[in-house]
């Protein structure tokens, strides 16, 4: 066996693959979305991230952080809507004041 064949076998030997069956569609969609948004479609790094954070007990904190961000955005939108309703519309020329 020549040197090139040895190197080729070492390179391809390290290549890993993982197939997961019986995965609920919603879970798969969430996983793919996370991979697209945060990991440039790299499923391997997405899985590693999830596993590492799960192993260290930080996965809940990650999800909680996303939840807190969403709650903050909702609060800001609600506040903007409340402020908008308090703003009085300017009168147009010729409008009469209804009392």
MARMILO-976413 format. One record per residue: residue in three letters; chain; x, y, z of N, C-alpha, C in turn. Coordinates in steps of 0.05 Angstrom, whole numbers, padded with zeros to 5 digits. Each point is the difference from the previous one (the first is absolute). Last residue first. Example, Ala and Ser with C-alpha at 12.3 -4.5 7.8 and 13.67 -1.06 7.14 Angstrom:
('SER','A',(00257,-00045,00142),(00016,00024,00001),(-00015,00022,00014)) ('ALA','A',(00006,-00115,-00001),(-00018,00024,00000),(00018,00024,00000)) 
//
This chain:
('UNK','A',(-01368,01352,00425),(00002,00000,00029),(-00022,-00015,00013)) ('UNK','A',(00058,00019,-00098),(-00023,-00014,00012),(00004,-00001,00030)) ('UNK','A',(00037,00068,-00084),(00007,-00014,00025),(-00026,-00013,00012)) ('UNK','A',(00022,00018,-00106),(-00012,00012,00023),(00006,-00017,00024)) ('UNK','A',(00051,00019,-00099),(-00012,-00019,00018),(-00011,00014,00024)) ('UNK','A',(00050,00043,-00073),(-00029,-00003,-00004),(-00013,-00021,00018)) ('UNK','A',(00103,-00010,-00016),(-00015,00025,-00005),(-00029,-00006,-00005)) ('UNK','A',(00050,-00068,00060),(00002,00009,-00027),(-00015,00026,-00003)) ('UNK','A',(00051,-00044,00089),(-00025,00007,-00013),(00006,00009,-00029)) ('UNK','A',(00062,-00071,00055),(-00005,00028,-00004),(-00026,00005,-00015)) ('UNK','A',(00017,-00083,00067),(00002,00007,-00028),(-00004,00030,-00003)) ('UNK','A',(00040,-00047,00089),(-00024,00009,-00012),(00005,00008,-00029)) ('UNK','A',(00047,-00074,00068),(00005,00023,-00017),(-00026,00009,-00013)) ('UNK','A',(00006,-00078,00053),(-00002,00024,00016),(00004,00025,-00016)) ('UNK','A',(00010,-00088,-00037),(-00029,00005,00005),(-00004,00025,00017)) ('UNK','A',(00088,-00030,-00019),(-00012,00009,-00024),(-00030,00007,00004)) ('UNK','A',(00051,-00038,00070),(00008,00028,-00005),(-00014,00011,-00025)) ('UNK','A',(-00012,-00091,00019),(-00013,00016,00020),(00006,00030,-00003)) ('UNK','A',(00044,-00062,-00056),(-00028,00001,-00007),(-00015,00018,00020)) ('UNK','A',(00091,-00017,00017),(-00003,00017,-00024),(-00029,00003,-00008)) ('UNK','A',(00020,-00061,00068),(00005,00028,00010),(-00004,00019,-00023)) ('UNK','A',(-00002,-00091,-00020),(-00024,00008,00015),(00002,00029,00009)) ('UNK','A',(00075,-00037,-00042),(-00022,00004,-00019),(-00025,00009,00014)) ('UNK','A',(00074,-00023,00053),(00005,00024,-00015),(-00022,00006,-00020)) ('UNK','A',(-00004,-00081,00047),(-00005,00023,00018),(00005,00026,-00014)) ('UNK','A',(00021,-00079,-00046),(-00029,00003,00003),(-00007,00024,00017)) ('UNK','A',(00090,-00023,-00008),(-00010,00011,-00025),(-00030,00004,00001)) ('UNK','A',(00041,-00042,00072),(00009,00028,-00001),(-00011,00013,-00025)) ('UNK','A',(-00013,-00093,00010),(-00017,00015,00019),(00007,00030,-00001)) ('UNK','A',(00055,-00057,-00049),(-00026,00002,-00013),(-00019,00016,00018)) ('UNK','A',(00084,-00020,00035),(00003,00019,-00023),(-00027,00004,-00013)) ('UNK','A',(00006,-00065,00067),(00001,00027,00011),(00002,00021,-00022)) ('UNK','A',(00004,-00090,-00025),(-00026,00007,00009),(-00001,00028,00011)) ('UNK','A',(00083,-00036,-00025),(-00016,00006,-00024),(-00028,00008,00008)) ('UNK','A',(00055,-00027,00069),(00010,00025,-00012),(-00015,00008,-00024)) ('UNK','A',(-00017,-00084,00040),(-00011,00022,00016),(00009,00027,-00011)) ('UNK','A',(00037,-00077,-00038),(-00029,00003,-00008),(-00012,00023,00015)) ('UNK','A',(00087,-00020,00024),(00000,00008,-00028),(-00029,00005,-00009)) ('UNK','A',(00014,-00038,00085),(00007,00029,00000),(-00001,00011,-00028)) ('UNK','A',(-00013,-00092,00010),(-00023,00014,00010),(00005,00030,00000)) ('UNK','A',(00071,-00057,-00021),(-00019,00002,-00022),(-00025,00015,00008)) ('UNK','A',(00080,-00025,00053),(-00004,00028,-00008),(-00021,00002,-00022)) ('UNK','A',(00045,-00077,00049),(-00024,00010,00012),(-00007,00028,-00008)) ('UNK','A',(00071,-00062,-00031),(00008,00019,00021),(-00024,00012,00014)) ('UNK','A',(-00013,-00061,-00072),(00018,-00014,00019),(00008,00018,00023)) ('UNK','A',(-00051,00037,-00071),(-00016,-00019,00016),(00017,-00013,00021)) ('UNK','A',(00043,00054,-00062),(-00015,00016,00019),(-00019,-00017,00017)) ('UNK','A',(00051,-00042,-00067),(00018,00013,00020),(-00015,00015,00020)) ('UNK','A',(-00049,-00037,-00072),(00010,-00021,00019),(00018,00013,00021)) ('UNK','A',(-00031,00056,-00069),(-00022,-00009,00017),(00009,-00020,00021)) ('UNK','A',(00063,00028,-00064),(-00008,00022,00017),(-00022,-00008,00020)) ('UNK','A',(00026,-00061,-00067),(00021,00002,00020),(-00007,00022,00020)) ('UNK','A',(-00057,-00011,-00074),(-00003,-00022,00019),(00021,00002,00022)) ('UNK','A',(00008,00062,-00069),(-00025,00005,00015),(-00004,-00022,00021)) ('UNK','A',(00071,-00010,-00060),(00006,00020,00021),(-00025,00007,00016)) ('UNK','A',(-00012,-00060,-00071),(00019,-00011,00019),(00006,00019,00022)) ('UNK','A',(-00053,00027,-00074),(-00015,-00016,00019),(00018,-00012,00021)) ('UNK','A',(00004,00088,-00063),(00018,-00021,00008),(-00013,-00016,00023)) ('UNK','A',(-00031,00083,-00049),(-00009,-00026,-00010),(00018,-00023,00008)) ('UNK','A',(00016,00090,00034),(00004,-00002,-00029),(-00006,-00028,-00011)) ('UNK','A',(-00016,00033,00092),(00023,-00017,-00006),(00005,-00004,-00029)) ('UNK','A',(-00074,00051,00044),(00023,00004,00018),(00025,-00015,-00008)) ('UNK','A',(-00086,00000,-00051),(00002,00026,00012),(00027,00005,00014)) ('UNK','A',(-00024,-00086,-00038),(00001,00020,-00021),(00007,00028,00011)) ('UNK','A',(-00014,-00073,00060),(00025,-00004,-00016),(00003,00021,-00021)) ('UNK','A',(-00080,-00001,00049),(00022,00008,00017),(00027,-00002,-00015)) ('UNK','A',(-00076,-00033,-00043),(-00001,00029,00002),(00022,00011,00017)) ('UNK','A',(-00010,-00093,-00006),(00010,00011,-00026),(00000,00030,00001)) ('UNK','A',(-00037,-00044,00075),(00029,-00005,-00002),(00011,00012,-00026)) ('UNK','A',(-00093,00003,00012),(00014,00018,00019),(00030,-00003,-00001)) ('UNK','A',(-00053,-00059,-00052),(-00002,00027,-00010),(00014,00020,00018)) ('UNK','A',(-00006,-00089,00029),(00018,00002,-00023),(00000,00029,-00011)) ('UNK','A',(-00061,-00020,00067),(00027,00000,00011),(00020,00003,-00022)) ('UNK','A',(-00090,-00010,-00024),(00004,00026,00013),(00028,00003,00011)) ('UNK','A',(-00028,-00084,-00038),(00004,00021,-00020),(00006,00027,00013)) ('UNK','A',(00027,-00091,00051),(-00024,00015,-00006),(00005,00023,-00019)) ('UNK','A',(00056,-00091,00001),(00003,00027,00011),(-00026,00015,-00007)) ('UNK','A',(00036,-00094,-00022),(-00022,00004,00019),(00003,00027,00014)) ('UNK','A',(00091,-00029,-00038),(-00026,-00006,-00010),(-00020,00005,00022)) ('UNK','A',(00106,00028,-00031),(-00019,-00001,00022),(-00028,-00005,-00012)) ('UNK','A',(00113,-00007,-00024),(-00027,00000,-00011),(-00019,-00004,00024)) ('UNK','A',(00109,00028,-00023),(-00020,-00006,00020),(-00027,00003,-00013)) ('UNK','A',(00117,-00005,-00019),(-00028,00004,-00010),(-00019,-00008,00022)) ('UNK','A',(00114,00027,-00021),(-00022,-00012,00016),(-00027,00006,-00013)) ('UNK','A',(00114,-00008,-00024),(-00026,00012,-00007),(-00023,-00014,00015)) ('UNK','A',(00093,-00027,00003),(-00009,00019,00021),(-00027,00013,-00007)) ('UNK','A',(00045,-00060,-00060),(-00007,-00015,00023),(-00012,00019,00022)) ('UNK','A',(00038,00033,-00082),(-00028,-00009,-00002),(-00009,-00017,00023)) ('UNK','A',(00089,00033,00000),(-00018,00023,-00004),(-00029,-00009,00000)) ('UNK','A',(00069,-00065,00002),(-00002,00014,00026),(-00020,00023,-00002)) ('UNK','A',(00020,-00049,-00079),(-00016,-00016,00019),(-00003,00014,00027)) ('UNK','A',(00055,00041,-00065),(-00028,00000,-00008),(-00018,-00015,00019)) ('UNK','A',(00093,-00003,00012),(-00010,00026,00008),(-00030,00002,-00007)) ('UNK','A',(00045,-00077,-00027),(-00001,00001,00029),(-00012,00026,00009)) ('UNK','A',(00017,-00010,-00092),(-00023,-00017,00009),(-00003,00000,00030)) ('UNK','A',(00075,00044,-00037),(-00025,00014,-00007),(-00024,-00015,00009)) ('UNK','A',(00087,-00039,00009),(-00005,00021,00020),(-00027,00015,-00006)) ('UNK','A',(00008,-00103,-00034),(00017,00024,-00001),(-00009,00022,00019)) ('UNK','A',(-00004,-00112,00001),(-00017,00024,00000),(00018,00025,00000)) 
//
